[in-house]
Amino acid sequence: MFQIARLEDPNVKILPENLGKPRLTAITQVIEDLYVDKVVKDLGLVVTLYEIVSIEGGTVYPGEGSAHFHVVFKAVVFRPFVGEVLEGVLKKSDRKGLYVHLGFFNDVFVPEHMLQEPSAFDEEEQLWVWNYQNSRMFMDLDEPVRFRCSSVRFPEQPRNAKALDGNSPQLGRTYEGNFAPMVIVGDVNADGLGLTSWWQQETE
C-alpha cells in the first residue's frame, strides 16, 4: 500500500524572502508544498517527505533573486499493488458501479461488472443489491466495504469540462464529478469482499 520512492526535482526555487532560512529548512518547505498530498503521475499519491538525499546548485539568475537547486529526495507514496485487499467506506452508487473512499484517498471505483454475481441496481433505492441465496443484500451507503485492487490508473487531464462529463469514472472522474489524477479500480466479486457486515453476519 505504501512505499518509499526516490524522486528528483532539477529546479527547486527558493524565493528571496526565504533565503535567510537554513537551506535544508527552506528546501524542505518547498518540496512539501509541491509534492505532499499531490499525485505524481505513474507513481502514486505522495503522503509525506521521508528524507532529502542531496542538494546541489543554488544558482541565482540575474534580475530574479530566487535561488534554484537540484534536489533528490525520498517520499512515502500511496499506491496499492494489484491484488491487494483494502477497506474503505461506500460513498455513492449509480448504475455504473460503486464509489469508495479511504479517508485520505477518495478516488476508488468499483465498476458494475466487478460486483458480486448476480447483482442488480435498485432504481428506487439507488443502491446495488447482491442476490445471494434468495436474500437481497443491499450495499448501503456509509458502510465499510472491502475490495481488491484490480488496477491503478493515471488519467490524462481533460482539456475542457465537456470532455470530463463524457468520461466514465474509471477514466478520471470522482464521485463528486471532479477530475481525478489517480483512480483505483476495485473488485468485490469474491468471498470476504463487499460490505464487511455481510461476512460478520455469516461468521456469527
PATI-49193 format. One record per atom (N, C-alpha, C): residue in three letters; atom name; x, y, z; residue number from 0. Coordinates in Angstrom, 2 decimals. Layout:
BEGIN
  guba  lumgu       px       py       pz  romi
   ALA     CA        X        Y        Z   NUM
...
This chain:
BEGIN
  guba  lumgu       px       py       pz  romi
   MET      N     0.82    -1.21     0.00     0
   MET     CA     0.00     0.00     0.00     0
   MET      C     0.86     1.26     0.00     0
   PHE      N     1.85     1.29     0.90     1
   PHE     CA     2.76     2.43     0.97     1
   PHE      C     4.16     1.97     0.58     1
   GLN      N     4.87     2.85    -0.08     2
   GLN     CA     6.24     2.55    -0.47     2
   GLN      C     7.07     3.83    -0.40     2
   ILE      N     8.37     3.66    -0.30     3
   ILE     CA     9.28     4.81    -0.32     3
   ILE      C     9.84     4.95    -1.72     3
   ALA      N     9.62     6.10    -2.33     4
   ALA     CA    10.06     6.34    -3.71     4
   ALA      C    11.13     7.42    -3.73     4
   ARG      N    12.05     7.27    -4.63     5
   ARG     CA    13.11     8.25    -4.84     5
   ARG      C    12.69     9.19    -5.96     5
   LEU      N    12.68    10.48    -5.69     6
   LEU     CA    12.26    11.49    -6.67     6
   LEU      C    13.38    12.51    -6.87     6
   GLU      N    13.28    13.20    -7.98     7
   GLU     CA    14.30    14.19    -8.32     7
   GLU      C    13.62    15.41    -8.92     7
   ASP      N    13.98    16.58    -8.43     8
   ASP     CA    13.47    17.84    -8.98     8
   ASP      C    14.66    18.72    -9.31     8
   PRO      N    14.89    18.98   -10.60     9
   PRO     CA    16.08    19.74   -11.00     9
   PRO      C    15.96    21.25   -10.80     9
   ASN      N    14.78    21.73   -10.39    10
   ASN     CA    14.60    23.18   -10.30    10
   ASN      C    13.71    23.55    -9.11    10
   VAL      N    14.22    23.33    -7.91    11
   VAL     CA    13.52    23.76    -6.70    11
   VAL      C    13.89    25.22    -6.44    11
   LYS      N    12.88    26.08    -6.45    12
   LYS     CA    13.14    27.52    -6.36    12
   LYS      C    12.86    28.04    -4.96    12
   ILE      N    13.86    28.68    -4.36    13
   ILE     CA    13.71    29.32    -3.06    13
   ILE      C    13.57    30.82    -3.29    13
   LEU      N    12.44    31.37    -2.91    14
   LEU     CA    12.18    32.79    -3.12    14
   LEU      C    13.09    33.66    -2.26    14
   PRO      N    13.34    34.90    -2.70    15
   PRO     CA    14.26    35.78    -1.97    15
   PRO      C    13.92    35.93    -0.49    15
   GLU      N    12.62    35.99    -0.14    16
   GLU     CA    12.24    36.20     1.25    16
   GLU      C    12.54    34.99     2.14    16
   ASN      N    12.85    33.86     1.52    17
   ASN     CA    13.16    32.66     2.30    17
   ASN      C    14.64    32.29     2.29    17
   LEU      N    15.46    33.11     1.65    18
   LEU     CA    16.88    32.80     1.56    18
   LEU      C    17.60    32.95     2.89    18
   GLY      N    16.99    33.67     3.83    19
   GLY     CA    17.60    33.82     5.15    19
   GLY      C    17.42    32.60     6.04    19
   LYS      N    16.54    31.68     5.65    20
   LYS     CA    16.32    30.46     6.43    20
   LYS      C    17.45    29.46     6.17    20
   PRO      N    17.68    28.52     7.09    21
   PRO     CA    18.63    27.44     6.79    21
   PRO      C    18.24    26.75     5.49    21
   ARG      N    19.24    26.42     4.69    22
   ARG     CA    18.97    25.89     3.35    22
   ARG      C    18.07    24.66     3.39    22
   LEU      N    18.36    23.72     4.29    23
   LEU     CA    17.57    22.49     4.36    23
   LEU      C    16.12    22.79     4.74    23
   THR      N    15.92    23.72     5.66    24
   THR     CA    14.56    24.09     6.08    24
   THR      C    13.78    24.69     4.92    24
   ALA      N    14.40    25.61     4.21    25
   ALA     CA    13.72    26.27     3.09    25
   ALA      C    13.38    25.29     1.99    25
   ILE      N    14.31    24.40     1.66    26
   ILE     CA    14.08    23.42     0.59    26
   ILE      C    13.02    22.40     1.02    26
   THR      N    13.04    21.99     2.27    27
   THR     CA    12.03    21.05     2.77    27
   THR      C    10.63    21.64     2.65    27
   GLN      N    10.48    22.90     3.00    28
   GLN     CA     9.16    23.55     2.89    28
   GLN      C     8.67    23.59     1.46    28
   VAL      N     9.56    23.90     0.53    29
   VAL     CA     9.16    23.96    -0.88    29
   VAL      C     8.78    22.58    -1.39    29
   ILE      N     9.58    21.56    -1.08    30
   ILE     CA     9.29    20.19    -1.52    30
   ILE      C     7.93    19.74    -0.98    30
   GLU      N     7.66    20.02     0.30    31
   GLU     CA     6.38    19.61     0.89    31
   GLU      C     5.21    20.34     0.22    31
   ASP      N     5.38    21.63    -0.07    32
   ASP     CA     4.31    22.38    -0.74    32
   ASP      C     4.05    21.85    -2.15    32
   LEU      N     5.11    21.43    -2.83    33
   LEU     CA     4.97    20.98    -4.22    33
   LEU      C     4.45    19.55    -4.34    33
   TYR      N     4.78    18.68    -3.38    34
   TYR     CA     4.55    17.25    -3.58    34
   TYR      C     3.58    16.59    -2.60    34
   VAL      N     3.58    16.98    -1.33    35
   VAL     CA     2.76    16.28    -0.34    35
   VAL      C     1.27    16.50    -0.64    35
   ASP      N     0.51    15.41    -0.58    36
   ASP     CA    -0.93    15.39    -0.92    36
   ASP      C    -1.18    15.63    -2.40    36
   LYS      N    -0.15    15.42    -3.21    37
   LYS     CA    -0.29    15.54    -4.66    37
   LYS      C    -0.02    14.17    -5.29    37
   VAL      N    -0.62    13.94    -6.46    38
   VAL     CA    -0.39    12.70    -7.20    38
   VAL      C     0.74    12.92    -8.20    38
   VAL      N     1.74    12.07    -8.14    39
   VAL     CA     2.81    12.06    -9.14    39
   VAL      C     2.43    11.01   -10.17    39
   LYS      N     2.29    11.44   -11.40    40
   LYS     CA     1.80    10.55   -12.46    40
   LYS      C     2.66     9.30   -12.57    40
   ASP      N     1.97     8.17   -12.69    41
   ASP     CA     2.58     6.85   -12.84    41
   ASP      C     3.34     6.39   -11.59    41
   LEU      N     3.20     7.14   -10.49    42
   LEU     CA     3.85     6.75    -9.24    42
   LEU      C     2.83     6.55    -8.13    42
   GLY      N     2.11     7.61    -7.76    43
   GLY     CA     1.10     7.50    -6.71    43
   GLY      C     0.91     8.80    -5.97    43
   LEU      N     0.20     8.72    -4.85    44
   LEU     CA    -0.09     9.88    -4.01    44
   LEU      C     1.03    10.04    -2.99    44
   VAL      N     1.68    11.21    -2.98    45
   VAL     CA     2.74    11.48    -2.02    45
   VAL      C     2.10    11.80    -0.67    45
   VAL      N     2.43    10.99     0.33    46
   VAL     CA     1.83    11.14     1.66    46
   VAL      C     2.68    12.04     2.55    46
   THR      N     3.99    11.85     2.52    47
   THR     CA     4.88    12.67     3.34    47
   THR      C     6.29    12.61     2.78    47
   LEU      N     7.08    13.63     3.09    48
   LEU     CA     8.50    13.64     2.74    48
   LEU      C     9.25    12.73     3.71    48
   TYR      N    10.08    11.84     3.18    49
   TYR     CA    10.84    10.91     4.01    49
   TYR      C    12.22    11.46     4.36    49
   GLU      N    12.97    11.88     3.34    50
   GLU     CA    14.27    12.50     3.59    50
   GLU      C    14.78    13.21     2.35    50
   ILE      N    15.62    14.21     2.58    51
   ILE     CA    16.33    14.87     1.49    51
   ILE      C    17.63    14.10     1.29    51
   VAL      N    17.87    13.63     0.07    52
   VAL     CA    19.06    12.82    -0.22    52
   VAL      C    20.23    13.71    -0.59    52
   SER      N    20.00    14.67    -1.49    53
   SER     CA    21.10    15.54    -1.91    53
   SER      C    20.56    16.88    -2.40    53
   ILE      N    21.39    17.91    -2.23    54
   ILE     CA    21.06    19.27    -2.69    54
   ILE      C    22.27    19.79    -3.45    54
   GLU      N    22.04    20.21    -4.68    55
   GLU     CA    23.12    20.77    -5.48    55
   GLU      C    22.68    22.10    -6.07    55
   GLY      N    23.66    22.92    -6.39    56
   GLY     CA    23.37    24.18    -7.06    56
   GLY      C    23.16    25.32    -6.09    56
   GLY      N    22.17    26.15    -6.39    57
   GLY     CA    21.94    27.38    -5.64    57
   GLY      C    22.12    28.58    -6.55    57
   THR      N    21.89    28.34    -7.84    58
   THR     CA    22.08    29.39    -8.84    58
   THR      C    21.05    30.50    -8.66    58
   VAL      N    21.54    31.74    -8.68    59
   VAL     CA    20.65    32.91    -8.64    59
   VAL      C    20.74    33.59    -9.99    59
   TYR      N    19.60    33.65   -10.70    60
   TYR     CA    19.60    34.24   -12.03    60
   TYR      C    19.47    35.75   -11.96    60
   PRO      N    20.15    36.46   -12.83    61
   PRO     CA    20.11    37.93   -12.81    61
   PRO      C    18.68    38.45   -12.94    61
   GLY      N    18.35    39.43   -12.12    62
   GLY     CA    17.05    40.07   -12.20    62
   GLY      C    15.92    39.30   -11.53    62
   GLU      N    16.21    38.12   -10.97    63
   GLU     CA    15.15    37.33   -10.34    63
   GLU      C    15.29    37.29    -8.83    63
   GLY      N    16.46    36.96    -8.33    64
   GLY     CA    16.68    36.95    -6.89    64
   GLY      C    16.45    35.62    -6.22    64
   SER      N    15.75    34.69    -6.88    65
   SER     CA    15.49    33.37    -6.30    65
   SER      C    16.70    32.46    -6.52    65
   ALA      N    16.88    31.52    -5.61    66
   ALA     CA    17.94    30.53    -5.75    66
   ALA      C    17.33    29.23    -6.25    66
   HIS      N    17.99    28.60    -7.19    67
   HIS     CA    17.49    27.38    -7.82    67
   HIS      C    18.41    26.20    -7.46    67
   PHE      N    17.81    25.10    -6.96    68
   PHE     CA    18.57    23.94    -6.52    68
   PHE      C    18.10    22.68    -7.23    68
   HIS      N    19.04    21.76    -7.40    69
   HIS     CA    18.74    20.42    -7.90    69
   HIS      C    18.64    19.53    -6.67    69
   VAL      N    17.45    18.95    -6.43    70
   VAL     CA    17.21    18.21    -5.19    70
   VAL      C    16.78    16.78    -5.49    70
   VAL      N    17.40    15.84    -4.81    71
   VAL     CA    16.99    14.44    -4.83    71
   VAL      C    16.44    14.13    -3.44    71
   PHE      N    15.27    13.51    -3.39    72
   PHE     CA    14.64    13.25    -2.11    72
   PHE      C    13.85    11.94    -2.16    72
   LYS      N    13.49    11.46    -0.98    73
   LYS     CA    12.65    10.26    -0.87    73
   LYS      C    11.34    10.65    -0.21    73
   ALA      N    10.25    10.02    -0.67    74
   ALA     CA     8.92    10.32    -0.14    74
   ALA      C     8.14     9.03     0.07    74
   VAL      N     7.23     9.07     1.03    75
   VAL     CA     6.31     7.95     1.24    75
   VAL      C     5.14     8.13     0.29    75
   VAL      N     4.89     7.11    -0.53    76
   VAL     CA     3.89     7.19    -1.59    76
   VAL      C     2.82     6.11    -1.39    76
   PHE      N     1.57     6.50    -1.58    77
   PHE     CA     0.47     5.54    -1.53    77
   PHE      C     0.14     5.07    -2.93    77
   ARG      N     0.26     3.76    -3.12    78
   ARG     CA    -0.17     3.13    -4.37    78
   ARG      C    -0.33     1.63    -4.11    78
   PRO      N    -1.56     1.15    -3.98    79
   PRO     CA    -1.74    -0.27    -3.69    79
   PRO      C    -1.30    -1.13    -4.87    79
   PHE      N    -0.83    -2.32    -4.57    80
   PHE     CA    -0.45    -3.23    -5.64    80
   PHE      C    -1.66    -4.03    -6.10    80
   VAL      N    -1.63    -4.48    -7.33    81
   VAL     CA    -2.74    -5.25    -7.89    81
   VAL      C    -2.93    -6.53    -7.08    81
   GLY      N    -4.17    -6.76    -6.65    82
   GLY     CA    -4.48    -7.92    -5.84    82
   GLY      C    -4.53    -7.62    -4.36    82
   GLU      N    -4.06    -6.43    -3.95    83
   GLU     CA    -4.10    -6.06    -2.53    83
   GLU      C    -5.53    -5.78    -2.10    83
   VAL      N    -5.90    -6.24    -0.91    84
   VAL     CA    -7.24    -6.03    -0.37    84
   VAL      C    -7.21    -4.84     0.58    84
   LEU      N    -8.12    -3.90     0.36    85
   LEU     CA    -8.22    -2.70     1.18    85
   LEU      C    -9.65    -2.56     1.70    85
   GLU      N    -9.81    -1.70     2.70    86
   GLU     CA   -11.13    -1.45     3.25    86
   GLU      C   -11.40     0.05     3.27    86
   GLY      N   -12.58     0.45     2.78    87
   GLY     CA   -12.98     1.85     2.78    87
   GLY      C   -14.44     1.98     3.16    87
   VAL      N   -15.03     3.10     2.78    88
   VAL     CA   -16.43     3.37     3.08    88
   VAL      C   -17.14     3.67     1.77    88
   LEU      N   -18.30     3.05     1.57    89
   LEU     CA   -19.08     3.26     0.35    89
   LEU      C   -19.76     4.62     0.40    89
   LYS      N   -19.45     5.49    -0.56    90
   LYS     CA   -19.97     6.86    -0.54    90
   LYS      C   -21.07     7.11    -1.56    90
   LYS      N   -21.09     6.36    -2.64    91
   LYS     CA   -22.10     6.61    -3.67    91
   LYS      C   -22.27     5.37    -4.53    91
   SER      N   -23.50     5.19    -5.05    92
   SER     CA   -23.78     4.13    -6.01    92
   SER      C   -24.53     4.73    -7.19    92
   ASP      N   -24.25     4.26    -8.37    93
   ASP     CA   -25.07     4.56    -9.53    93
   ASP      C   -25.01     3.35   -10.46    93
   ARG      N   -25.63     3.45   -11.60    94
   ARG     CA   -25.70     2.28   -12.48    94
   ARG      C   -24.33     1.84   -12.98    94
   LYS      N   -23.34     2.73   -12.91    95
   LYS     CA   -22.00     2.38   -13.38    95
   LYS      C   -21.21     1.58   -12.36    95
   GLY      N   -21.58     1.71   -11.06    96
   GLY     CA   -20.84     0.97   -10.05    96
   GLY      C   -20.84     1.66    -8.70    96
   LEU      N   -19.78     1.41    -7.92    97
   LEU     CA   -19.65     1.92    -6.57    97
   LEU      C   -18.49     2.90    -6.47    97
   TYR      N   -18.65     3.89    -5.59    98
   TYR     CA   -17.59     4.87    -5.32    98
   TYR      C   -17.22     4.75    -3.84    98
   VAL      N   -15.95     4.50    -3.59    99
   VAL     CA   -15.47     4.23    -2.24    99
   VAL      C   -14.41     5.24    -1.86    99
   HIS      N   -14.37     5.63    -0.57   100
   HIS     CA   -13.26     6.48    -0.13   100
   HIS      C   -12.54     5.84     1.04   100
   LEU      N   -11.24     6.14     1.16   101
   LEU     CA   -10.38     5.53     2.17   101
   LEU      C   -10.04     6.50     3.29   101
   GLY      N   -10.66     7.67     3.30   102
   GLY     CA   -10.35     8.69     4.30   102
   GLY      C    -9.36     9.69     3.76   102
   PHE      N    -8.14     9.24     3.43   103
   PHE     CA    -7.11    10.13     2.88   103
   PHE      C    -7.08    10.08     1.36   103
   PHE      N    -7.82     9.13     0.77   104
   PHE     CA    -7.87     8.99    -0.69   104
   PHE      C    -9.29     8.59    -1.08   104
   ASN      N    -9.89     9.40    -1.97   105
   ASN     CA   -11.32     9.24    -2.23   105
   ASN      C   -11.67     8.64    -3.59   105
   ASP      N   -10.69     8.41    -4.44   106
   ASP     CA   -10.99     8.06    -5.82   106
   ASP      C   -10.84     6.56    -6.09   106
   VAL      N   -11.76     5.80    -5.49   107
   VAL     CA   -11.83     4.35    -5.71   107
   VAL      C   -13.14     4.04    -6.41   107
   PHE      N   -13.07     3.32    -7.50   108
   PHE     CA   -14.26     2.99    -8.27   108
   PHE      C   -14.34     1.49    -8.50   108
   VAL      N   -15.52     0.92    -8.21   109
   VAL     CA   -15.77    -0.50    -8.48   109
   VAL      C   -16.83    -0.57    -9.58   109
   PRO      N   -16.44    -0.91   -10.81   110
   PRO     CA   -17.41    -0.96   -11.91   110
   PRO      C   -18.41    -2.10   -11.73   110
   GLU      N   -19.56    -1.94   -12.35   111
   GLU     CA   -20.67    -2.88   -12.15   111
   GLU      C   -20.31    -4.32   -12.52   111
   HIS      N   -19.42    -4.52   -13.48   112
   HIS     CA   -19.07    -5.89   -13.86   112
   HIS      C   -18.10    -6.55   -12.88   112
   MET      N   -17.66    -5.79   -11.86   113
   MET     CA   -16.77    -6.35   -10.84   113
   MET      C   -17.48    -6.48    -9.48   113
   LEU      N   -18.82    -6.41    -9.49   114
   LEU     CA   -19.60    -6.65    -8.28   114
   LEU      C   -19.87    -8.14    -8.14   114
   GLN      N   -20.38    -8.55    -6.96   115
   GLN     CA   -20.74    -9.94    -6.75   115
   GLN      C   -21.79   -10.36    -7.78   115
   GLU      N   -21.73   -11.59    -8.16   116
   GLU     CA   -22.70   -12.12    -9.13   116
   GLU      C   -23.67   -13.06    -8.43   116
   PRO      N   -25.00   -12.91    -8.69   117
   PRO     CA   -25.60   -11.86    -9.53   117
   PRO      C   -25.95   -10.61    -8.70   117
   SER      N   -25.70    -9.45    -9.26   118
   SER     CA   -26.07    -8.18    -8.62   118
   SER      C   -26.94    -7.38    -9.56   118
   ALA      N   -27.78    -6.51    -8.98   119
   ALA     CA   -28.67    -5.67    -9.78   119
   ALA      C   -28.78    -4.31    -9.10   119
   PHE      N   -29.04    -3.29    -9.92   120
   PHE     CA   -29.18    -1.93    -9.38   120
   PHE      C   -30.65    -1.66    -9.09   120
   ASP      N   -30.94    -1.31    -7.84   121
   ASP     CA   -32.31    -0.99    -7.42   121
   ASP      C   -32.56     0.48    -7.70   121
   GLU      N   -33.40     0.77    -8.70   122
   GLU     CA   -33.65     2.15    -9.10   122
   GLU      C   -34.33     2.97    -8.00   122
   GLU      N   -35.21     2.34    -7.27   123
   GLU     CA   -35.93     3.07    -6.22   123
   GLU      C   -35.00     3.47    -5.08   123
   GLU      N   -34.17     2.54    -4.64   124
   GLU     CA   -33.25     2.81    -3.54   124
   GLU      C   -31.96     3.47    -4.00   124
   GLN      N   -31.67     3.38    -5.30   125
   GLN     CA   -30.41     3.87    -5.87   125
   GLN      C   -29.22     3.18    -5.20   125
   LEU      N   -29.36     1.87    -5.04   126
   LEU     CA   -28.33     1.05    -4.42   126
   LEU      C   -28.16    -0.24    -5.21   126
   TRP      N   -26.96    -0.80    -5.12   127
   TRP     CA   -26.72    -2.11    -5.70   127
   TRP      C   -27.14    -3.19    -4.70   127
   VAL      N   -27.67    -4.29    -5.24   128
   VAL     CA   -28.16    -5.40    -4.41   128
   VAL      C   -27.54    -6.70    -4.91   128
   TRP      N   -26.96    -7.43    -3.99   129
   TRP     CA   -26.43    -8.76    -4.30   129
   TRP      C   -27.52    -9.78    -3.97   129
   ASN      N   -27.97   -10.52    -4.97   130
   ASN     CA   -29.00   -11.54    -4.79   130
   ASN      C   -28.33   -12.86    -4.40   130
   TYR      N   -28.24   -13.07    -3.08   131
   TYR     CA   -27.46   -14.19    -2.55   131
   TYR      C   -28.37   -15.20    -1.85   131
   GLN      N   -28.49   -16.38    -2.42   132
   GLN     CA   -29.26   -17.48    -1.83   132
   GLN      C   -30.66   -17.01    -1.39   132
   ASN      N   -31.38   -16.44    -2.33   133
   ASN     CA   -32.76   -15.97    -2.10   133
   ASN      C   -32.87   -14.80    -1.12   133
   SER      N   -31.73   -14.15    -0.83   134
   SER     CA   -31.72   -12.95     0.02   134
   SER      C   -31.24   -11.76    -0.80   134
   ARG      N   -31.79   -10.59    -0.49   135
   ARG     CA   -31.36    -9.36    -1.16   135
   ARG      C   -30.42    -8.61    -0.23   135
   MET      N   -29.14    -8.61    -0.59   136
   MET     CA   -28.10    -7.99     0.24   136
   MET      C   -27.80    -6.60    -0.32   136
   PHE      N   -28.37    -5.57     0.33   137
   PHE     CA   -28.20    -4.19    -0.14   137
   PHE      C   -26.80    -3.67     0.22   137
   MET      N   -26.22    -2.93    -0.71   138
   MET     CA   -24.95    -2.26    -0.47   138
   MET      C   -25.25    -0.84    -0.01   138
   ASP      N   -25.50    -0.69     1.29   139
   ASP     CA   -25.90     0.59     1.86   139
   ASP      C   -24.74     1.57     1.89   139
   LEU      N   -25.06     2.86     1.72   140
   LEU     CA   -24.05     3.91     1.76   140
   LEU      C   -23.52     4.10     3.18   140
   ASP      N   -22.30     4.64     3.24   141
   ASP     CA   -21.61     4.94     4.51   141
   ASP      C   -21.33     3.68     5.33   141
   GLU      N   -21.28     2.54     4.66   142
   GLU     CA   -20.94     1.29     5.32   142
   GLU      C   -19.52     0.86     4.91   142
   PRO      N   -18.77     0.22     5.83   143
   PRO     CA   -17.44    -0.29     5.47   143
   PRO      C   -17.53    -1.33     4.35   143
   VAL      N   -16.64    -1.21     3.40   144
   VAL     CA   -16.64    -2.13     2.26   144
   VAL      C   -15.20    -2.58     2.00   144
   ARG      N   -15.06    -3.87     1.74   145
   ARG     CA   -13.74    -4.44     1.46   145
   ARG      C   -13.64    -4.74    -0.02   145
   PHE      N   -12.54    -4.34    -0.64   146
   PHE     CA   -12.38    -4.56    -2.07   146
   PHE      C   -10.94    -4.96    -2.38   146
   ARG      N   -10.77    -5.50    -3.58   147
   ARG     CA    -9.45    -5.91    -4.04   147
   ARG      C    -9.02    -4.98    -5.16   147
   CYS      N    -7.80    -4.49    -5.11   148
   CYS     CA    -7.30    -3.59    -6.16   148
   CYS      C    -7.13    -4.36    -7.46   148
   SER      N    -7.84    -3.91    -8.49   149
   SER     CA    -7.74    -4.53    -9.81   149
   SER      C    -6.71    -3.81   -10.68   149
   SER      N    -6.65    -2.48   -10.54   150
   SER     CA    -5.67    -1.69   -11.29   150
   SER      C    -5.59    -0.30   -10.68   150
   VAL      N    -4.50     0.40   -10.98   151
   VAL     CA    -4.33     1.80   -10.60   151
   VAL      C    -4.10     2.58   -11.88   151
   ARG      N    -4.92     3.60   -12.10   152
   ARG     CA    -4.86     4.35   -13.36   152
   ARG      C    -4.54     5.82   -13.12   152
   PHE      N    -3.85     6.41   -14.07   153
   PHE     CA    -3.49     7.81   -14.01   153
   PHE      C    -4.04     8.51   -15.25   153
   PRO      N    -5.30     8.95   -15.19   154
   PRO     CA    -5.94     9.55   -16.38   154
   PRO      C    -5.28    10.85   -16.81   154
   GLU      N    -5.41    11.15   -18.08   155
   GLU     CA    -4.94    12.42   -18.60   155
   GLU      C    -5.95    13.52   -18.23   155
   GLN      N    -5.45    14.68   -17.89   156
   GLN     CA    -6.31    15.81   -17.56   156
   GLN      C    -7.10    16.21   -18.82   156
   PRO      N    -8.45    16.21   -18.76   157
   PRO     CA    -9.24    16.63   -19.93   157
   PRO      C    -9.04    18.11   -20.21   157
   ARG      N    -9.18    18.48   -21.46   158
   ARG     CA    -8.95    19.89   -21.85   158
   ARG      C   -10.11    20.79   -21.50   158
   ASN      N   -11.30    20.22   -21.34   159
   ASN     CA   -12.45    21.06   -21.02   159
   ASN      C   -13.47    20.25   -20.22   159
   ALA      N   -14.44    20.95   -19.65   160
   ALA     CA   -15.45    20.31   -18.81   160
   ALA      C   -16.29    19.32   -19.59   160
   LYS      N   -16.54    19.60   -20.86   161
   LYS     CA   -17.36    18.72   -21.68   161
   LYS      C   -16.69    17.36   -21.82   161
   ALA      N   -15.36    17.37   -21.99   162
   ALA     CA   -14.63    16.12   -22.11   162
   ALA      C   -14.71    15.33   -20.82   162
   LEU      N   -14.67    16.02   -19.67   163
   LEU     CA   -14.76    15.35   -18.39   163
   LEU      C   -16.13    14.70   -18.21   163
   ASP      N   -17.19    15.42   -18.63   164
   ASP     CA   -18.55    14.88   -18.49   164
   ASP      C   -18.72    13.58   -19.25   164
   GLY      N   -17.97    13.44   -20.35   165
   GLY     CA   -18.13    12.25   -21.16   165
   GLY      C   -17.34    11.06   -20.67   165
   ASN      N   -16.45    11.28   -19.69   166
   ASN     CA   -15.60    10.19   -19.20   166
   ASN      C   -16.36     9.28   -18.25   166
   SER      N   -16.05     8.02   -18.31   167
   SER     CA   -16.56     7.11   -17.29   167
   SER      C   -15.71     7.30   -16.04   167
   PRO      N   -16.21     6.92   -14.85   168
   PRO     CA   -15.48     7.19   -13.61   168
   PRO      C   -14.06     6.63   -13.59   168
   GLN      N   -13.86     5.41   -14.10   169
   GLN     CA   -12.55     4.82   -14.03   169
   GLN      C   -11.55     5.53   -14.93   169
   LEU      N   -12.03     6.40   -15.80   170
   LEU     CA   -11.12     7.14   -16.69   170
   LEU      C   -10.86     8.55   -16.19   170
   GLY      N   -11.27     8.86   -14.96   171
   GLY     CA   -10.83    10.13   -14.42   171
   GLY      C   -11.86    11.04   -13.82   171
   ARG      N   -12.98    10.53   -13.33   172
   ARG     CA   -13.96    11.40   -12.69   172
   ARG      C   -14.28    10.87   -11.29   172
   THR      N   -14.25    11.74   -10.29   173
   THR     CA   -14.58    11.33    -8.94   173
   THR      C   -16.09    11.22    -8.79   173
   TYR      N   -16.54    10.70    -7.62   174
   TYR     CA   -17.98    10.59    -7.40   174
   TYR      C   -18.64    11.95    -7.25   174
   GLU      N   -17.81    13.01    -7.04   175
   GLU     CA   -18.34    14.37    -6.99   175
   GLU      C   -18.33    15.05    -8.36   175
   GLY      N   -17.80    14.36    -9.35   176
   GLY     CA   -17.78    14.89   -10.71   176
   GLY      C   -16.52    15.63   -11.08   176
   ASN      N   -15.52    15.66   -10.18   177
   ASN     CA   -14.27    16.37   -10.46   177
   ASN      C   -13.25    15.44   -11.11   177
   PHE      N   -12.22    16.05   -11.67   178
   PHE     CA   -11.15    15.26   -12.28   178
   PHE      C   -10.34    14.56   -11.20   178
   ALA      N   -10.01    13.30   -11.43   179
   ALA     CA    -9.20    12.51   -10.50   179
   ALA      C    -7.89    12.13   -11.19   179
   PRO      N    -6.74    12.62   -10.73   180
   PRO     CA    -5.47    12.30   -11.39   180
   PRO      C    -5.00    10.87   -11.15   180
   MET      N    -5.60    10.20   -10.16   181
   MET     CA    -5.27     8.80    -9.88   181
   MET      C    -6.55     8.09    -9.45   181
   VAL      N    -6.83     6.95   -10.04   182
   VAL     CA    -8.04     6.19    -9.72   182
   VAL      C    -7.68     4.74    -9.45   182
   ILE      N    -8.16     4.24    -8.31   183
   ILE     CA    -8.02     2.82    -8.01   183
   ILE      C    -9.28     2.12    -8.48   183
   VAL      N    -9.13     1.13    -9.35   184
   VAL     CA   -10.27     0.34    -9.81   184
   VAL      C   -10.33    -0.92    -8.95   184
   GLY      N   -11.49    -1.11    -8.29   185
   GLY     CA   -11.63    -2.21    -7.35   185
   GLY      C   -12.51    -3.33    -7.85   185
   ASP      N   -12.42    -4.47    -7.16   186
   ASP     CA   -13.19    -5.67    -7.49   186
   ASP      C   -13.73    -6.22    -6.17   186
   VAL      N   -15.03    -6.53    -6.12   187
   VAL     CA   -15.61    -7.11    -4.90   187
   VAL      C   -16.25    -8.47    -5.16   187
   ASN      N   -15.93    -9.08    -6.28   188
   ASN     CA   -16.56   -10.34    -6.68   188
   ASN      C   -15.76   -11.54    -6.16   188
   ALA      N   -15.77   -11.70    -4.82   189
   ALA     CA   -15.10   -12.84    -4.20   189
   ALA      C   -15.56   -12.97    -2.76   189
   ASP      N   -15.39   -14.14    -2.19   190
   ASP     CA   -15.75   -14.34    -0.79   190
   ASP      C   -14.95   -13.40     0.10   190
   GLY      N   -15.62   -12.80     1.08   191
   GLY     CA   -14.96   -11.89     2.01   191
   GLY      C   -14.93   -10.45     1.55   191
   LEU      N   -15.30   -10.20     0.28   192
   LEU     CA   -15.30    -8.84    -0.25   192
   LEU      C   -16.73    -8.29    -0.27   192
   GLY      N   -16.83    -6.97    -0.40   193
   GLY     CA   -18.14    -6.31    -0.34   193
   GLY      C   -18.32    -5.71     1.04   193
   LEU      N   -19.56    -5.52     1.47   194
   LEU     CA   -19.80    -4.97     2.80   194
   LEU      C   -19.25    -5.92     3.87   194
   THR      N   -18.48    -5.37     4.79   195
   THR     CA   -17.90    -6.22     5.83   195
   THR      C   -18.98    -6.82     6.73   195
   SER      N   -20.11    -6.14     6.86   196
   SER     CA   -21.19    -6.64     7.71   196
   SER      C   -21.76    -7.96     7.20   196
   TRP      N   -21.71    -8.19     5.88   197
   TRP     CA   -22.21    -9.44     5.34   197
   TRP      C   -21.46   -10.64     5.94   197
   TRP      N   -20.15   -10.52     5.97   198
   TRP     CA   -19.30   -11.63     6.37   198
   TRP      C   -19.27   -11.79     7.89   198
   GLN      N   -19.47   -10.68     8.60   199
   GLN     CA   -19.57   -10.77    10.05   199
   GLN      C   -20.82   -11.56    10.44   199
   GLN      N   -21.92   -11.28     9.72   200
   GLN     CA   -23.16   -11.99     9.99   200
   GLN      C   -23.01   -13.48     9.72   200
   GLU      N   -22.31   -13.81     8.64   201
   GLU     CA   -22.16   -15.21     8.26   201
   GLU      C   -21.30   -15.96     9.29   201
   THR      N   -20.27   -15.24     9.83   202
   THR     CA   -19.41   -15.85    10.84   202
   THR      C   -20.18   -16.12    12.12   202
   GLU      N   -21.02   -15.15    12.49   203
   GLU     CA   -21.83   -15.30    13.70   203
   GLU      C   -22.83   -16.45    13.55   203
